[in-house]
């Protein structure tokens, strides 16, 4: 069963997202942060990952219930020349992430490296988006976050750690090299996508509640996800919680998102910026990156492969295609956005 997709003009979609946020009562600064986050995720991520404009209705519901308070500002609790500890005060994670990475980059300009550690936050969207924010300041960016417990520890069958995504971004002479990954083999969004299409899934994605591997999305939805590289993904996820929730005094393990109907989602993030000019001129770094990419792509191909890609290359191509031809929206998401427009009383001209 194929999923109906609707092609929409990117500029019109961006304008609608901004109108919707304005109607929800966000400030112009918040609108800029949140719209940029949703649109970049929509243009670069797969639709089944659910990181794009599909989240707009979720923002509205949390604002309507008083779980997000537009206008809330983050608090820098403690800082040094290179470090900052931030209380996000339960505001919108997309705003928190961009402001925290900007602060990390500001510190990197002084110290060569800067880091901002955040607790008391909420869902911040795509980790790759926040890592790319550091590129604006001629830095390499690293953004990691913990998440709700969905992954089983290696050998277990109950969720104890999250997908705990990583984003890393570095400039080159062409498009930025961006690694944007969860530490599970796949997320439940992609499982739902397969379920809607009537397709099976790889058996290394998730377990049934009784701990059995399965290729049936429906059977796995109530179970736990599996880590990338088996025990390796579990180990990386565990340490992501250490570097976010444990060290900041925030939530970790079973705590983040334990109740999505309360304001305190207890998510924690870490943002690191490395200023390239501390090591060498930016142009020289980009030239070295280009030489490295050329070496990677010079490898002989395995059977069944047409080319070698570097991290972020598929996402870059998808973004260029969407900007040229229009983004592909899931018809269900399109209908939800149209209903939201009616609720907010804003124009829906997609």
N, C-alpha and C positions, 0 to 999 in steps of 0.2 A: 504494500500500500504506500503510494508516494505521498509526501507531505506537500500541500499546496504552498507555493511561495509567490509573493507579490513584489515586483520591482518598484522601488520608490526613489525619487530624486533625493540625493544626499543633502543638498542645501535646504530643501523643503523639510526634510526630516529634522535636520538640526534646528531650523527655525521653530518647528512645532515643539520640540523638546524644551527649548528656551521659553516659549509661550507658556507651556504647561508648568514649568518650574516657577515662572513669575506669578502665575495664578495661585500656586501653592504658598506664596508668601516668602520665597527666598530672596535674599539680597542679590544685587547684580554680581557681586563677587562670588557668592555661592552658586549662582546660575552658571557663571563661567566655568567654575571648577566641575560642577556636577554634569553639565552638558558636555564638556570636553571629555570627561571620563566615560560617559555612556556612549558617545558617538565614536570615540576611538576604539572602544571595545566592540561596537557594532560593526565597524569597518574591518577589523582585523581578526576577530574571533569567529569560530564556527557558530552557526545559529543554535545548535544543540547545547552549546556551553552556557547559554543564558546570561552572558555578561554584558549584553548591550541594552538597547532601549526597552527590552522586555521588563527591565527592573524599574521602569518609570512608575508603573502602577504600585509597586511595592513601596517606593518612596512616598507616594501619595497616602497610602494606607497608614504608614507609620506617622506621617505628619498629622493626618486626620485624627488619629488616636492619641496624639500628644506624645508619641514616643520619640519623635525628632522635634526639636525646637529650632526653627530657622532663626538665624542670628546668633546662635551659641558660638562662642569663640574658644579655641583651645587655650590651654594654660601651660606655659613652660615652667615646670616645677623646679627643675634644677639644671644648671648648665655649666660647662667649662668651655675653653676655646674650641675644643673638638667635639664635645658631646652635649646632648640635650635629652632630658627626660620630660615627656609631654603627657599631660592628662587631656585626653580628647574630649572629655566631658560629654560623652555619648552623642556627639554631633555626627553629621554625615561623613562616613569614612572617606569618600572621594575628596572632600574638602580637606580633611585631616591629612591624607596621604600627600597631596600636592603641597600643602603648607609645610609639612614636616620634611619632605625631600628638599624643598627650597631652603629651609634652614640648614639641613645637612650640607647642601652645596655651598651655602654662604660660609660655613665653618671650614669646608674643604679649601676654599680660596685662601684662607688664612693659614691653615695647618697642613694642607696637602690631602687630608682626609677628614671627613666629618660624618657624624652619625647621630640620628635622632631615633630614640626609642619611645614607643607610644603604648599607653595602656588606656583602658576604659573607652575603647573605640567600638566601631560597628563595621559592617561589610564595606570594604574599600574598592571593590571592583576588580579590575585586572591588575595583577602585580606588574606585568610588563609595562603597562601605561605609566605607573609611578616610577619605575626604573628609567623609562625614557625621559621623564621630567628632568633628570640630572643632565641630560645631553644639552639642554638649553644653557647650562653654565659650564660647558666644556669639561664635563665630568663623566666618568663611568658610573653608572647607577646600579644599585642593588636594593631591591625591595622584597621583603618577606613578611608573611603574615601567618598567624595561626587561624584555625577555623573550627567549626563544630566537629565533634568526634564522629567520623564516618569510616575511618580505616582501622582494621583489626591489627593489633601487634602481631608480628610474625609468630605463628604457632597458635594464635588465639582465634576466636570466632566472633568476638564482640568488639564493637568500635571503642577505641580508647584515645586515638589521636585523629587529627583532621587531615584534609587534603593538603593543607599548609603550603600554599603556592609560593613559588619563587619567581622573581623577575630580575633579569640582569641585562643591561644595555650598554653597548659601546659604540662610538661613532666609527665610521669608515669613510672612504672617499665617495662611496655611493650611499646606499640605504644603511641605516643603523643595524648592527647585529644585535638581535634581541632574543633572549631565551625566556619564554613565558610558560611555565609548567606548573601543574599540580604534582604532588608527590604520590598520588594514586595513579594506577594505570589509566583510569578514566574516571569521570565523575558521574553522578546520578543523572545529571542533565543529558549526557550522551546516552545513558541507558534508557531514559524516557524516550529519546529520539528514536532509538532502535525499536523500542516497544511500539511506538506509534506507526513505524514503518512495517511492523510485523516481521522484523529481522531478529536473528540470533545475535549474540555478541561473543567476543573471545572469552575463553574460560578463565583467563587470568585477570578479569576485571573485578569480580566480586564473588562473595559467598552467599549461600542461602543462610537463613537464621541458624540452622543446625551445623553450619560450618562446611558444607559441601560446595565444591566448585560447580559452576553452572554456566551454560551459554544462553539461559533464558532470562531476559531483563525483568520480566514480571516476578519471577521467583526470587531474584536477587535484590529487588527494591527494598525489602524489609531486612536485608542482611547487611554485612559490612563490606566495605571496599578493600581491595588489595593494593599494596604499595608497588611502585615501579621497582623492578629488579628484586622482587621478593623481600628479603630481610633488609636490603639496602634502602629501599624507599621508606620502610618503617623506621629505620635508624635516622634517616635524614629528617623525617617528620618529627620524631621525638626531639631532635636537637633544634628544630625550628621552634618548637614550643619553649625550649630552654632559652633561645635567643630572643624570644618575643615575650611570652606571657610570664615565664618564671622569673627572669631577671628584672622585669619592670614592675613586679608586684601585681601584675594583671592576671586575667584568667588563663588557664592552660588545661589541656586534656579534656575532661568531660564538661568543663565550665563554659567555654564560649558557645553562645547560641543555645544554651540548655533550655531556654524558654524564649521563643521568638516573639512572644506577646508582651514582653516587658521591655522597658527602655534600656536596661543594662545588659547588653549583649556580651560585654566583657571580652572583646576581641583585642589583640595586641599586635603591633607591627614593629618592624625595624627597617630603617632606611639608611643606606650608606652611600656617600658620594666620594669619589676619588678624583682629585683634580689632576688632569693629565699634564698640565704645564709644570707641575712639580718635578716631573720626570723628563719631559722633552716638549718641544713645541707641538701644538696640536696638529699642524700639517704633517709633521714627521710621523706622529703616531698614526694618523690616517693612512699615510703611505705604507707604513709597516703592516697595518691591518689589511690593506689591499693586497700586499704581497702574501700575507698569511692565507687570505681567502683564496687567492690564485693557487697556492700550493694545495689547499684542501680540495679544490675543484679539479685539480690535475690527476687525481687518483683514477686508476682504471675502474670501470663500472662493474658491479655485480650483475649477474644475469637477472633480467626483469626490471632493471632500473634504466631510466633515460638520462638522468643527470644527478649531480650531487648538489645539495642545497645547504646553506648555512642557516643557523637559527634565525628566525624572523623573516626569511626570504619569502615563504609562502604567504605569510601575513601581509607583507609589503605588497606582493602582487595582488592579493585580494583587495587591499585598500585602494590600489591604483585602479583596479577594474571597477570597483563600486563607485569610485568618484567619477569615473568616465561614463559608466553605463547605468548607474543606479544600484542601490543596495537591495539585496534580496531579504525580505521580511517574511517570517512564518505567518501564514494567513491568520492563525489564532492570535498571534501577537498584534497583528494589524487591527483585528476586530477589538481587542482589548484597548488599544490606544484610541480607537475611534470612540469607544464608550467612555474612556477617560476624558476625551475632549468634550463630550456632551456634559459630563459631570462638572467639569471645570468651567464650561462656557467659553472655550477658546476655539479658534478656527482649526479645522482639520483638513488641510489641503495637501494631502499626500498623493 
